[in-house]
Amino acid sequence: MTQKADPHAEETLGKVYDGQLMRRLLAYLRPHRFMTATAVGLILVSSILQLAGPLIMAVSLDLFIAPEAGEKLSAPSLWVQAQLGPDLDPMTGLIILSAAYLSFLLATFFVLYLQGYVMEVMGQYVMYDLRREVFSKLQRLSIAYLDRNPVGRLVTRVTTDVASLNELFTSGLVSIFGEIMLLVGIVAVIFWLNWQLALISLSILPLLLGLGLWFRLRARQKYREVRVKIARINSFLQEHITGMAIVQLFNRERSAYGEFQEINEEHREANIGAIFFYAVYYPMVELITALGVGLLVWFGGGQVVQGAISLGALVAFLQYARRFYQPLADLSQKYNILQSAMASSERIFEVLDTPEEIASPPEAFSPPRVRGGLEFRDVEFSYLPGEKVLQGISFKVEPGETLAVVGHTGAGKSTLANLLLRFYDVDAGSVFLDGVDVRRWDLTRLRRSVGMVLQDVFLFSGDIADNIRLGEASITEERLRWATREVHALDFIERQPNGFETVVRERGAGLSTGQKQLIAFARALAADPTILVLDEATSSIDTETEQLIQKALDKLLEGRTSIVIAHRLSTIQKADRILVLHKGQLWEQGTHQELLAKQGIYHKLYLLQYREQEVAV
């Protein structure tokens, strides 16, 4: 139960920026061009509006608050003085400029609100499109692909990875664009005001960029370690909460707690290691920006005293410097967002680019009526290379015939049903339905023709009726009741608090194994399939219920091609023909009496079960 799997492959960060991936990501903005253009336009407007505040403050100081401080007026002050006139009363001028400042503040608030709202909505639409595309892809991928990839990893693709991309669009990519526009605007304004002070403001850029580079290089590994440790915690919790009954049954609470404590400590230590770099980085940023402000005060103050620039221009420079340094300090956070998004997009596109191994061919065969004739011809199959499950299997099933399949565990019985339904494709040979290779059939038509009841019944969250219909609107209330009555499920359903509308919890929690299997029988029969596959379908039902179902099956199997896979030979004695699989090969076939007379594998299985029944009695 210790976590042996290495999650590094799952949490590899990869490139910080990949142009090809970014182009694919930006393609998801095309259906939302209007919102994208609106967001970009609002970013430009907000950048311009945010430049106005310091300029208004500078003009107020130069013209009305401290006109004696500095003999040389700044360019904005000269322009405003020309517009308002040199003899304007100071209080009137302050009122005008205060109203303008307030107007710009309100406009900035409104534009930033719209900008944030539009970007968040755009991000939600992109997430919706991505999740829909990924889920649709997962439904089309083969069962073999799902066998190779853990469910938790695939769920992460649709949830966490898509959420990382949403952060890229709303807080990363667009935000970086907005900050770049603001920085460009600030640089243009400060050079317009005074090129010497502008150069001094920019003199600390090498220090900030060097600090940011150091932080990214040092924090990258720690950032990755934190993601790996949290992935291990999630994996451990998912496994142990799901298997809590086994943990309690074997008194493993103390052991599991110790394992979790160890993983939790590793996560804590990784976070503490990352905290060190953050604790150094942000104070150093403040120190360097304070150094820049100090240089401005020293050099700019001297120029104010000498009358080279106005006090308003110096105050504007100090405000612009703060606004200029802050986005640079935040670039490391944007770096993490970009890096995480690139890793997530790579994993998402890996799913989307996975070839669909099982798909309907062009001009697929889709007849209006399915007769139900089956044939396996020289079929060979292996789940893993070099480990054959079926070897040279050949047999025919006539329409309406009931075929039983028996054999030891691992003989390949359930694989026959998987190949018929094209959950997997054969390695060699062919599987035919009505004389046509199933690989030429339309998948929807093929699978709609087959009803299947498994030993391990899966029920979805919803109600009982939903679990029988499975979204098939053509199944009426009358057919629903008929199907449940035929398999003797109607009585227990009507005893439920809300009958067919009784809520089914996750995986059918609250229902017995036998009740879930009865619902699965009703699900298969309500769909009225031409072919019925029962894979150990009565193994979890008590003897009394099994006898009732067996009576119903005698009638329900009439007119349907049926494949009954069973361990208990008592349930298949009435089958038209029985196949005996052994080590992936077809060793015997015939009726119950014929196989007993051969005294082969079937005879041994029968005697073994007969003795077990005698011992049980």
C-alpha positions as CSV (number, residue, x, y, z in Angstrom):
1,M,0.0,0.0,0.0
2,T,3.0,2.2,0.1
3,Q,3.1,4.6,-2.8
4,K,5.5,3.0,-5.3
5,A,4.5,4.8,-8.5
6,D,6.8,7.7,-9.4
7,P,4.6,10.8,-10.0
8,H,7.5,12.7,-11.6
9,A,6.3,11.8,-15.1
10,E,2.9,13.4,-14.2
11,E,4.4,16.5,-12.7
12,T,7.3,17.2,-15.1
13,L,7.3,21.0,-15.8
14,G,8.8,20.9,-19.3
15,K,9.6,24.1,-21.2
16,V,8.7,27.5,-19.7
17,Y,7.4,28.6,-23.1
18,D,6.6,26.5,-26.2
19,G,5.6,28.5,-29.2
20,Q,3.7,25.6,-30.9
21,L,1.7,24.9,-27.7
22,M,0.9,28.6,-27.3
23,R,-0.4,28.9,-30.9
24,R,-2.7,25.9,-30.2
25,L,-3.9,27.5,-27.0
26,L,-4.5,30.8,-28.7
27,A,-6.7,29.0,-31.2
28,Y,-9.2,28.5,-28.5
29,L,-9.7,32.2,-28.4
30,R,-10.9,32.4,-32.0
31,P,-14.6,31.4,-31.3
32,H,-14.5,34.3,-28.7
33,R,-12.9,37.0,-30.9
34,F,-15.3,39.7,-29.7
35,M,-14.5,39.1,-26.0
36,T,-10.8,38.8,-26.8
37,A,-10.8,42.1,-28.8
38,T,-12.9,43.8,-26.0
39,A,-10.4,42.6,-23.3
40,V,-7.4,43.9,-25.3
41,G,-9.2,47.2,-25.9
42,L,-10.0,47.6,-22.2
43,I,-6.4,46.8,-21.4
44,L,-5.2,49.6,-23.6
45,V,-7.7,52.1,-22.1
46,S,-6.9,51.1,-18.5
47,S,-3.2,51.5,-19.2
48,I,-3.8,55.0,-20.5
49,L,-6.1,55.9,-17.6
50,Q,-3.6,54.7,-15.0
51,L,-1.0,57.1,-16.5
52,A,-3.2,60.1,-15.8
53,G,-3.1,60.2,-12.0
54,P,0.5,61.1,-11.4
55,L,0.3,63.7,-14.2
56,I,-2.7,65.4,-12.6
57,M,-0.8,65.4,-9.2
58,A,2.2,67.0,-10.9
59,V,0.1,69.7,-12.5
60,S,-1.6,70.4,-9.1
61,L,1.7,70.9,-7.3
62,D,3.3,73.0,-10.1
63,L,0.4,75.4,-10.7
64,F,-1.6,75.7,-7.5
65,I,-0.1,74.0,-4.4
66,A,3.7,74.8,-4.6
67,P,4.2,77.0,-7.7
68,E,7.4,78.4,-6.1
69,A,9.1,75.0,-5.8
70,G,11.1,74.9,-9.0
71,E,11.3,77.4,-11.7
72,K,10.9,75.1,-14.7
73,L,7.4,73.8,-15.2
74,S,6.9,70.3,-16.6
75,A,5.4,69.8,-20.1
76,P,2.0,68.7,-18.7
77,S,1.8,71.8,-16.4
78,L,2.6,74.1,-19.3
79,W,-0.1,72.5,-21.4
80,V,-2.7,72.8,-18.6
81,Q,-1.7,76.3,-17.8
82,A,-2.3,77.2,-21.5
83,Q,-5.7,75.7,-21.4
84,L,-6.9,77.2,-18.1
85,G,-5.0,80.5,-18.3
86,P,-2.2,81.8,-16.1
87,D,-4.5,83.9,-13.9
88,L,-6.8,81.1,-12.7
89,D,-7.6,81.2,-9.0
90,P,-5.7,78.4,-7.2
91,M,-8.8,77.0,-5.4
92,T,-10.7,76.9,-8.7
93,G,-7.9,75.2,-10.4
94,L,-7.6,72.6,-7.6
95,I,-11.3,71.9,-7.8
96,I,-11.1,71.4,-11.6
97,L,-8.0,69.1,-11.3
98,S,-9.6,67.2,-8.3
99,A,-12.7,66.6,-10.3
100,A,-10.6,65.4,-13.2
101,Y,-8.6,63.1,-10.9
102,L,-11.8,61.7,-9.5
103,S,-13.2,61.2,-12.9
104,F,-10.1,59.3,-14.0
105,L,-10.3,57.2,-10.9
106,L,-13.9,56.3,-11.5
107,A,-13.2,55.6,-15.2
108,T,-10.2,53.4,-14.2
109,F,-12.4,51.5,-11.7
110,F,-15.1,50.9,-14.3
111,V,-12.7,49.9,-17.1
112,L,-10.7,47.5,-14.8
113,Y,-14.0,46.0,-13.6
114,L,-15.1,45.4,-17.2
115,Q,-11.6,44.1,-18.1
116,G,-11.6,41.6,-15.2
117,Y,-15.1,40.5,-15.9
118,V,-14.6,40.0,-19.6
119,M,-11.3,38.1,-19.1
120,E,-12.9,35.8,-16.5
121,V,-15.9,35.1,-18.7
122,M,-13.6,34.5,-21.6
123,G,-11.5,32.1,-19.4
124,Q,-14.7,30.2,-18.4
125,Y,-15.7,29.8,-22.1
126,V,-12.2,28.6,-23.0
127,M,-12.4,26.1,-20.1
128,Y,-15.8,25.0,-21.1
129,D,-14.6,24.3,-24.7
130,L,-11.5,22.5,-23.5
131,R,-13.2,20.3,-21.0
132,R,-15.9,19.4,-23.5
133,E,-13.3,18.5,-26.1
134,V,-11.2,16.5,-23.7
135,F,-14.2,14.6,-22.3
136,S,-15.5,13.9,-25.8
137,K,-12.0,12.6,-26.7
138,L,-11.9,10.3,-23.7
139,Q,-15.3,8.8,-24.7
140,R,-13.9,7.9,-28.1
141,L,-10.6,6.5,-26.9
142,S,-10.3,2.7,-26.6
143,I,-10.6,0.8,-23.4
144,A,-7.0,-0.3,-23.9
145,Y,-6.0,3.4,-23.5
146,L,-8.0,3.6,-20.2
147,D,-6.3,0.4,-19.0
148,R,-2.9,2.1,-19.5
149,N,-3.8,5.4,-17.8
150,P,-5.0,5.7,-14.2
151,V,-8.4,7.3,-13.8
152,G,-7.1,9.9,-11.4
153,R,-4.6,11.1,-14.0
154,L,-7.4,11.5,-16.7
155,V,-9.6,13.3,-14.2
156,T,-6.7,15.7,-13.6
157,R,-6.6,16.4,-17.3
158,V,-10.2,17.6,-17.3
159,T,-10.1,19.5,-14.0
160,T,-6.7,20.7,-12.7
161,D,-4.9,21.0,-16.0
162,V,-7.7,22.9,-17.6
163,A,-7.9,25.2,-14.6
164,S,-4.2,26.0,-15.0
165,L,-4.9,27.2,-18.5
166,N,-7.8,29.4,-17.3
167,E,-5.3,31.0,-14.9
168,L,-3.0,31.6,-17.9
169,F,-5.7,33.4,-19.9
170,T,-7.1,35.4,-17.1
171,S,-4.1,36.2,-14.8
172,G,-1.1,35.3,-16.9
173,L,-1.1,35.9,-20.6
174,V,-3.6,38.8,-20.8
175,S,-2.3,40.3,-17.6
176,I,1.3,40.3,-18.9
177,F,0.1,42.0,-22.0
178,G,-1.6,44.7,-19.9
179,E,1.4,45.2,-17.7
180,I,3.7,45.5,-20.8
181,M,1.4,48.1,-22.2
182,L,1.5,50.0,-18.9
183,L,5.3,49.7,-18.7
184,V,5.7,51.1,-22.2
185,G,3.3,53.9,-21.4
186,I,5.2,54.8,-18.1
187,V,8.6,54.7,-20.0
188,A,7.2,57.1,-22.6
189,V,5.8,59.5,-20.1
190,I,8.9,59.6,-17.8
191,F,11.2,60.3,-20.8
192,W,8.8,63.0,-21.9
193,L,9.0,64.6,-18.4
194,N,12.8,64.3,-17.9
195,W,15.2,62.0,-19.7
196,Q,17.8,62.2,-16.9
197,L,15.4,61.1,-14.2
198,A,14.1,58.5,-16.5
199,L,17.5,56.9,-16.9
200,I,18.0,57.0,-13.1
201,S,14.6,55.2,-12.7
202,L,15.7,52.5,-15.1
203,S,19.2,52.2,-13.6
204,I,18.1,49.5,-11.1
205,L,16.5,47.3,-13.8
206,P,19.6,45.1,-14.1
207,L,19.4,44.4,-10.4
208,L,15.7,43.5,-10.6
209,L,16.2,41.3,-13.6
210,G,19.2,39.6,-12.1
211,L,17.2,38.9,-8.9
212,G,14.3,37.6,-10.8
213,L,16.6,35.2,-12.8
214,W,18.1,34.0,-9.5
215,F,14.7,33.4,-8.0
216,R,13.4,31.5,-11.1
217,L,16.4,29.2,-11.2
218,R,16.4,28.5,-7.5
219,A,12.6,28.3,-7.0
220,R,11.9,26.1,-10.1
221,Q,13.1,22.9,-8.5
222,K,11.3,23.6,-5.2
223,Y,8.2,24.5,-7.1
224,R,8.3,21.2,-8.9
225,E,8.9,19.3,-5.6
226,V,5.9,20.9,-4.0
227,R,3.7,19.8,-7.0
228,V,5.1,16.3,-6.7
229,K,4.4,16.0,-3.0
230,I,0.9,17.3,-3.3
231,A,0.3,14.8,-6.1
232,R,1.4,12.1,-3.8
233,I,-0.9,13.3,-1.0
234,N,-3.8,13.3,-3.4
235,S,-3.0,9.9,-4.7
236,F,-2.6,8.4,-1.2
237,L,-5.9,10.0,0.0
238,Q,-7.9,8.8,-3.0
239,E,-6.6,5.3,-2.6
240,H,-7.1,5.0,1.1
241,I,-10.4,6.7,1.4
242,T,-11.8,4.5,-1.4
243,G,-10.4,1.4,0.3
244,M,-11.2,2.5,3.9
245,A,-13.2,-0.7,4.5
246,I,-10.1,-2.8,3.8
247,V,-7.9,-0.5,6.0
248,Q,-10.3,-1.0,8.9
249,L,-10.8,-4.7,8.2
250,F,-7.1,-5.5,8.5
251,N,-6.5,-3.0,11.3
252,R,-4.1,-0.9,9.1
253,E,-5.2,2.5,10.6
254,R,-1.9,3.0,12.4
255,S,0.2,1.9,9.5
256,A,-1.7,4.0,7.0
257,Y,-1.5,7.0,9.4
258,G,2.2,6.6,9.6
259,E,2.5,6.5,5.8
260,F,0.4,9.6,5.4
261,Q,2.4,11.4,8.1
262,E,5.6,10.7,6.2
263,I,4.2,12.0,2.9
264,N,2.7,15.0,4.6
265,E,6.0,15.8,6.2
266,E,7.7,15.6,2.9
267,H,5.2,18.1,1.5
268,R,5.7,20.4,4.5
269,E,9.5,20.4,4.0
270,A,9.2,21.0,0.3
271,N,7.0,24.0,1.0
272,I,9.4,25.3,3.6
273,G,12.2,25.1,1.1
274,A,10.1,27.1,-1.4
275,I,9.2,29.6,1.3
276,F,12.9,30.5,1.8
277,F,13.3,31.7,-1.7
278,Y,10.1,33.7,-1.5
279,A,11.2,35.2,1.8
280,V,14.4,36.4,0.3
281,Y,13.0,37.5,-3.1
282,Y,10.3,39.9,-2.1
283,P,12.3,41.8,0.6
284,M,15.1,42.1,-1.9
285,V,12.7,43.5,-4.4
286,E,11.5,46.1,-1.9
287,L,15.2,46.9,-1.1
288,I,16.1,47.4,-4.7
289,T,13.0,49.5,-5.5
290,A,13.7,51.6,-2.4
291,L,17.2,52.1,-3.7
292,G,15.7,53.4,-7.0
293,V,13.3,55.7,-5.2
294,G,16.2,56.9,-3.1
295,L,18.2,57.7,-6.2
296,L,15.3,59.7,-7.6
297,V,14.9,61.7,-4.4
298,W,18.6,62.4,-4.2
299,F,19.1,63.4,-7.8
300,G,15.6,64.8,-8.5
301,G,15.6,66.7,-5.2
302,G,18.8,68.4,-6.2
303,Q,17.3,69.4,-9.5
304,V,14.2,70.8,-7.8
305,V,16.4,72.9,-5.5
306,Q,18.4,74.1,-8.5
307,G,15.2,74.9,-10.3
308,A,16.0,72.5,-13.1
309,I,12.7,70.6,-12.7
310,S,9.5,71.2,-10.8
311,L,8.4,69.6,-7.6
312,G,5.4,68.2,-9.4
313,A,7.6,66.4,-11.9
314,L,9.6,64.8,-9.1
315,V,6.5,63.6,-7.3
316,A,5.2,62.2,-10.6
317,F,8.4,60.4,-11.1
318,L,8.2,58.8,-7.7
319,Q,4.7,57.6,-8.3
320,Y,5.6,56.2,-11.8
321,A,8.6,54.5,-10.4
322,R,6.5,52.5,-7.9
323,R,4.1,51.6,-10.7
324,F,7.0,50.6,-12.9
325,Y,8.8,48.4,-10.4
326,Q,5.7,46.5,-9.2
327,P,5.0,44.6,-12.4
328,L,8.6,43.7,-12.7
329,A,8.5,42.2,-9.2
330,D,5.4,40.2,-10.1
331,L,7.0,38.7,-13.2
332,S,8.3,35.7,-11.2
333,Q,4.7,34.8,-10.3
334,K,3.7,35.1,-13.9
335,Y,6.6,32.9,-14.7
336,N,5.2,30.2,-12.5
337,I,1.7,30.6,-14.1
338,L,3.2,30.3,-17.6
339,Q,5.3,27.3,-16.7
340,S,2.4,25.5,-15.1
341,A,0.2,26.3,-18.0
342,M,2.7,25.0,-20.5
343,A,3.0,21.7,-18.6
344,S,-0.8,21.4,-18.4
345,S,-1.3,22.2,-22.0
346,E,1.3,19.6,-23.0
347,R,-0.6,16.9,-21.0
348,I,-4.0,18.0,-22.4
349,F,-2.8,18.0,-26.0
350,E,-1.2,14.6,-25.4
351,V,-4.7,13.3,-24.7
352,L,-6.3,15.2,-27.6
353,D,-3.6,13.9,-30.0
354,T,-3.9,10.3,-29.0
355,P,-5.0,8.3,-32.0
356,E,-8.5,6.7,-31.8
357,E,-7.6,3.1,-32.1
358,I,-11.2,1.9,-32.1
359,A,-13.4,4.0,-34.4
360,S,-16.2,3.6,-37.0
361,P,-14.6,3.2,-40.5
362,P,-15.6,5.4,-43.4
363,E,-18.9,4.2,-44.9
364,A,-19.5,2.1,-41.9
365,F,-22.0,-0.8,-42.1
366,S,-25.2,0.1,-40.3
367,P,-28.1,-2.2,-41.3
368,P,-31.7,-1.3,-40.2
369,R,-32.1,-4.8,-38.7
370,V,-29.6,-7.1,-37.0
371,R,-30.2,-10.8,-37.1
372,G,-27.6,-11.8,-34.5
373,G,-25.4,-14.4,-36.3
374,L,-21.9,-14.5,-34.8
375,E,-18.6,-16.0,-35.9
376,F,-15.1,-16.0,-34.4
377,R,-12.6,-17.1,-37.1
378,D,-9.0,-17.9,-36.0
379,V,-9.1,-15.2,-33.4
380,E,-5.9,-14.4,-31.6
381,F,-5.6,-11.6,-29.0
382,S,-3.3,-10.4,-26.2
383,Y,-3.7,-7.5,-23.8
384,L,0.1,-7.3,-23.4
385,P,2.6,-8.0,-26.1
386,G,3.8,-11.6,-26.0
387,E,1.1,-12.7,-23.5
388,K,-1.7,-14.3,-25.7
389,V,-5.1,-14.5,-24.1
390,L,-6.8,-16.2,-27.0
391,Q,-5.2,-18.5,-29.6
392,G,-6.9,-19.6,-32.8
393,I,-10.4,-19.4,-31.5
394,S,-13.1,-20.3,-34.0
395,F,-16.8,-21.0,-33.5
396,K,-20.2,-19.9,-34.9
397,V,-23.4,-18.9,-33.1
398,E,-26.6,-19.0,-35.1
399,P,-29.3,-16.2,-34.7
400,G,-31.4,-17.0,-31.6
401,E,-29.0,-19.6,-30.3
402,T,-27.8,-19.6,-26.7
403,L,-24.1,-20.2,-26.3
404,A,-22.4,-20.8,-22.9
405,V,-18.7,-20.3,-22.3
406,V,-16.9,-21.9,-19.3
407,G,-13.4,-22.3,-18.2
408,H,-10.9,-21.4,-15.4
409,T,-10.2,-17.9,-14.4
410,G,-8.1,-16.2,-17.0
411,A,-9.1,-18.6,-19.8
412,G,-10.3,-15.7,-21.9
413,K,-14.1,-16.0,-21.5
414,S,-14.8,-12.3,-20.9
415,T,-12.4,-11.4,-23.7
416,L,-14.8,-12.9,-26.2
417,A,-17.4,-10.3,-25.3
418,N,-14.9,-7.5,-25.3
419,L,-13.9,-8.4,-28.9
420,L,-17.5,-8.7,-30.0
421,L,-18.2,-5.2,-28.8
422,R,-14.9,-3.8,-30.2
423,F,-13.7,-2.6,-26.8
424,Y,-10.5,-4.1,-28.3
425,D,-9.5,-5.3,-31.8
426,V,-8.2,-8.7,-32.5
427,D,-4.5,-9.3,-33.1
428,A,-5.3,-11.8,-35.8
429,G,-8.4,-13.4,-37.3
430,S,-11.8,-11.8,-37.4
431,V,-15.0,-11.5,-35.5
432,F,-18.2,-11.4,-37.7
433,L,-21.7,-10.2,-36.9
434,D,-24.2,-11.2,-39.5
435,G,-21.4,-12.1,-41.8
436,V,-19.7,-8.7,-41.6
437,D,-16.4,-8.1,-39.8
438,V,-17.2,-6.0,-36.7
439,R,-14.4,-3.7,-37.7
440,R,-16.5,-2.6,-40.6
441,W,-19.6,-1.9,-38.5
442,D,-20.7,1.5,-37.2
443,L,-19.7,1.4,-33.5
444,T,-23.0,2.9,-32.3
445,R,-25.1,0.5,-34.3
446,L,-22.9,-2.5,-33.2
447,R,-23.1,-1.7,-29.5
448,R,-26.7,-0.8,-29.6
449,S,-27.4,-4.3,-30.8
450,V,-25.8,-5.9,-27.8
451,G,-27.0,-5.9,-24.2
452,M,-24.4,-6.8,-21.6
453,V,-24.7,-7.6,-17.9
454,L,-21.5,-7.8,-16.0
455,Q,-20.6,-9.4,-12.7
456,D,-19.4,-6.0,-11.3
457,V,-22.3,-3.7,-11.9
458,F,-21.7,0.0,-12.3
459,L,-24.5,2.4,-11.3
460,F,-24.3,6.1,-11.9
461,S,-25.4,8.9,-9.6
462,G,-29.1,9.7,-10.3
463,D,-32.2,7.6,-9.7
464,I,-33.1,4.0,-10.5
465,A,-35.0,4.9,-13.7
466,D,-32.0,6.9,-15.0
467,N,-29.8,3.9,-14.4
468,I,-32.1,1.7,-16.4
469,R,-32.7,4.1,-19.3
470,L,-29.1,5.5,-19.5
471,G,-30.4,8.5,-21.4
472,E,-32.4,6.5,-23.9
473,A,-35.6,8.5,-24.3
474,S,-37.4,5.8,-26.3
475,I,-37.7,3.6,-23.2
476,T,-41.2,4.3,-22.0
477,E,-42.5,4.0,-18.5
478,E,-44.4,0.9,-19.6
479,R,-41.3,-0.8,-20.9
480,L,-39.4,0.3,-17.8
481,R,-41.9,-1.5,-15.6
482,W,-42.0,-4.5,-18.0
483,A,-38.2,-5.0,-17.9
484,T,-38.0,-4.7,-14.2
485,R,-41.0,-7.1,-13.7
486,E,-39.4,-9.7,-16.0
487,V,-36.2,-9.9,-14.0
488,H,-38.1,-9.7,-10.6
489,A,-36.7,-6.3,-9.8
490,L,-40.0,-4.4,-9.7
491,D,-40.9,-5.6,-6.2
492,F,-37.8,-4.3,-4.5
493,I,-37.9,-1.1,-6.5
494,E,-41.5,-0.3,-5.5
495,R,-40.5,-0.9,-1.9
496,Q,-38.0,1.9,-2.1
497,P,-39.1,5.3,-0.6
498,N,-39.6,6.9,-4.1
499,G,-39.9,3.9,-6.3
500,F,-38.1,4.4,-9.7
501,E,-37.2,8.0,-8.6
502,T,-35.2,6.7,-5.6
503,V,-31.8,8.4,-5.6
504,V,-28.9,6.1,-6.4
505,R,-25.7,7.2,-4.7
506,E,-22.2,6.9,-6.0
507,R,-21.6,3.4,-7.4
508,G,-24.9,2.3,-6.1
509,A,-24.1,2.7,-2.4
510,G,-27.1,1.7,-0.3
511,L,-28.2,-1.1,-2.6
512,S,-27.2,-4.7,-2.2
513,T,-25.0,-6.4,-4.7
514,G,-28.0,-8.5,-5.8
515,Q,-30.3,-5.5,-6.2
516,K,-27.7,-3.7,-8.4
517,Q,-27.4,-6.8,-10.5
518,L,-31.2,-6.9,-11.0
519,I,-31.1,-3.3,-12.1
520,A,-28.4,-4.3,-14.6
521,F,-30.6,-7.1,-16.0
522,A,-33.5,-4.6,-16.4
523,R,-31.1,-2.1,-18.1
524,A,-30.1,-4.7,-20.7
525,L,-33.6,-6.0,-21.3
526,A,-35.2,-2.5,-21.6
527,A,-32.9,-1.7,-24.5
528,D,-34.3,-4.7,-26.3
529,P,-30.9,-5.9,-27.8
530,T,-30.6,-8.5,-30.5
531,I,-27.7,-10.1,-28.7
532,L,-27.5,-10.6,-24.9
533,V,-24.2,-11.2,-23.1
534,L,-24.3,-12.3,-19.5
535,D,-20.8,-12.2,-18.0
536,E,-21.1,-14.0,-14.6
537,A,-24.3,-12.1,-14.3
538,T,-25.9,-14.2,-11.6
539,S,-22.8,-14.9,-9.5
540,S,-23.7,-12.3,-6.8
541,I,-27.4,-13.2,-6.5
542,D,-28.7,-15.5,-3.8
543,T,-30.0,-18.9,-4.9
544,E,-33.7,-18.0,-4.5
545,T,-33.4,-14.8,-6.7
546,E,-31.2,-16.7,-9.2
547,Q,-33.9,-19.3,-9.6
548,L,-36.5,-16.6,-10.3
549,I,-34.2,-14.9,-12.8
550,Q,-33.4,-18.2,-14.5
551,K,-37.1,-18.8,-15.1
552,A,-37.4,-15.3,-16.6
553,L,-34.3,-15.9,-18.7
554,D,-35.6,-19.1,-20.2
555,K,-38.4,-17.0,-21.8
556,L,-36.4,-13.8,-22.4
557,L,-33.5,-15.5,-24.2
558,E,-35.9,-16.9,-26.8
559,G,-35.4,-15.2,-30.1
560,R,-32.2,-13.5,-29.0
561,T,-28.6,-14.6,-29.7
562,S,-27.2,-15.1,-26.2
563,I,-23.7,-15.6,-24.8
564,V,-23.7,-16.8,-21.2
565,I,-20.3,-16.7,-19.5
566,A,-20.4,-18.6,-16.2
567,H,-18.4,-20.4,-13.5
568,R,-21.4,-22.1,-12.0
569,L,-22.3,-24.9,-14.4
570,S,-25.8,-25.3,-13.0
571,T,-26.8,-22.0,-14.7
572,I,-25.9,-23.1,-18.2
573,Q,-27.1,-26.7,-18.6
574,K,-30.0,-25.7,-20.9
575,A,-27.7,-23.8,-23.3
576,D,-27.8,-24.9,-27.0
577,R,-24.0,-25.3,-26.9
578,I,-21.2,-24.9,-24.4
579,L,-17.7,-23.8,-25.2
580,V,-14.9,-24.8,-22.8
581,L,-11.9,-22.5,-22.9
582,H,-8.6,-23.6,-21.4
583,K,-5.4,-21.5,-21.5
584,G,-6.8,-19.3,-24.3
585,Q,-7.7,-22.2,-26.5
586,L,-11.0,-23.8,-27.4
587,W,-10.7,-27.3,-26.0
588,E,-14.2,-28.7,-26.0
589,Q,-17.7,-27.8,-27.3
590,G,-21.1,-29.4,-27.2
591,T,-24.2,-29.8,-25.1
592,H,-24.1,-30.4,-21.4
593,Q,-24.7,-34.1,-21.8
594,E,-22.2,-34.4,-24.7
595,L,-19.4,-32.7,-22.7
596,L,-20.1,-34.9,-19.6
597,A,-19.8,-38.0,-21.8
598,K,-16.4,-36.9,-23.1
599,Q,-15.1,-36.8,-19.5
600,G,-12.7,-34.0,-20.3
601,I,-12.2,-30.6,-18.7
602,Y,-15.9,-29.9,-18.5
603,H,-16.5,-33.2,-16.8
604,K,-13.8,-32.4,-14.2
605,L,-15.2,-28.9,-13.6
606,Y,-18.7,-30.4,-13.1
607,L,-17.4,-33.0,-10.6
608,L,-15.4,-30.4,-8.8
609,Q,-18.4,-28.1,-8.3
610,Y,-20.7,-31.1,-7.5
611,R,-18.4,-32.1,-4.7
612,E,-18.2,-28.5,-3.4
613,Q,-22.0,-28.4,-3.3
614,E,-22.1,-31.7,-1.4
615,V,-19.6,-30.3,1.1
616,A,-21.6,-27.1,1.5
617,V,-24.7,-29.2,2.2
